[in-house]
Amino acid sequence: MNSFALAARYGTPASYQHQDEYLQLNYGSEAAGCKVIVLVDQAQHVIGWTSSGAMCANWAP
């Protein structure tokens, strides 16, 4: 999956930041019950993700 498909499926991230050659996209929040962090490379491909919170059971890029 690339970041464009990710945006189409999950919407705009709540925030983002640069991590060396990667872009970290932050979705949701702990307060909402699900926080998801997705790393994408310079070609906009998802290279890794993690989630935390009770409401995240069905979330996967």
N, C-alpha and C positions, 0 to 999 in steps of 0.2 A: 504494500500500500504506500502511496506517496502522500505528501502533505495536502495536496489538492483534494484527493479522495477523502482524507481524514477530515478536512474542513467541511466537505459536502455532507459527510455522515454525522459529525459531532458538533459542527458549528465553529464559531470563532473561539480561540483559546482565551481564558481569563487574563493571562499574561504570558510573556515569553522573555527569554534572555539568551544571549550568546554564550556558548560553552566551547571555547577554542574553535575548532572547525565545524561544530555542531550547533543547532538551534534547539533550545529546550522550550517546548510548548506546554503550558500548564492549563489543564482543564478542571472545572469544578472547584470544590473547596472542602476542607474537613468539616466545616459547619453544615454543608449541604449533604454530608454523608459519603462523599466520594471525591477524592482528589487523584487526578491522573497526570503523570508526567511522561511526555513523549519526546524522544530525541530524533531529529531528522538531520541528514547529512546535506552537503552543499547541492546535491542533485535532487533534493526534496524527497528522498526515500526515508521511510521510518526505519531506524536501525535499532531501536529499543524502546521499551516503555515499562512503567511500573504504576501500580495503583494502591491506594489505601482507603479504607473506610468500608462500613457495612453495606452501603448501597452500590458497591462496585462489582458485584458478582457477575453481571452480564456484560461488562465493558471489556472489549478487546479490540485493538486496531487491526 
